[in-house]
Amino acid sequence: MVWVVLALIGVVLAAHLIGALLLADSFTRIRRRRVEGTPADLGLRYEEVQFTADDGVALLGWYLESPGARASVVLVHDADGTRSDRSHGLLLLQRDYLRRGINVLAFDLRGRGESGGLRDTFGARERLDVTAAVAFARSRSNGLPVVLHGFGMGGSLAIVGAAEGLVVDLVIADSPSATARAFLRRRYAKVPLPTFLLACRIAFRRFGADADALAPIHSVARTKSEVPILFIHGEANHLVAVTNSLNIAAASLNPRNVIWRVPGEGHCTAYRHAPDAYMRRCLDFIETALPSRRIQIAAAG
């Protein structure tokens, strides 16, 4: 009888370990999507660019330059997207920024689109990608203010980067998560907690994927960053609830932050469904948050 019990325990533990190994692989595996279209499809001139993250991963994107630009924006797509993500309207957004006198750098995070890399690391190494993108945009912007505009995980990356010293002037975060760990747990809510926790440990040890590396709510509370943030969040977002943005903003205590709760919108859908209203909110925020004199001096230089 004892041997039977021990055998059953062994089977359960083996199943637990195998399940965690498979889950860790599923956590970090990226289904790479093609970059669909280019700015040329919208009649826009652009430059194919490549730059390198500090760990050597090559990142590909394109740079759109607006004559007499007053600022530059770096667009950071969501975890499963690319620089041309149609579900979020990113190509059209690039056109709208360009038309309003703002340079645009759009690029693929590692493991996505045409960039190097193989695994999702929950933001641990993607943070290096955002740092490299901001450095590239600054090298091309002639002293102009730099805006980080991110979607989903890209929004979380933008907030954490700015909070922890990345030299940007303001952040626009569309549907960010308060923490990557909580997002993963919601996504895999049916997985038993012990298996989930073990899978997170395996993902970290095997793939460098740290579920605790991307936690905007903790970053803003710890650093008290003065970089203003425009939070955009659909009230019908069932993937990342609007409370995520509300809680990050509350932890920040930055009086210059702005929250736009968009009725009826889901995850990162506000621009695609109402582009004029979306751009108006973004541009009003940029013009309010950035001192106009600084924009004029930078443009004149």
ABEGO torsion letter per residue (X at the ends): XAAAAAAAAAAAAAAAAAAAAAAAAAAABBBBBBBBEBAAAAGBBBBBBBBBBAAGBBBBBBBBBBBGBABBBBBBBBAABBAABAAAGAAAAAAAAAAAGBBBBBBBBBGBEABBEABBAGGAAAAAAAAAAAAAAAAAAGGBBBBBBBBEAAAAAAAAAAAAGBBBABBBBBGBBABAAAAAAAAAAABBAAAAAAAAAAAAAAAGBBAAABBAAAAAAAAGBABBBBBBBBAABAABBAAAAAAAAAAAGBAABBBBBBBGBBBGAAAAABAAAAAAAAAAAAAAABBAAAAAAAAAX
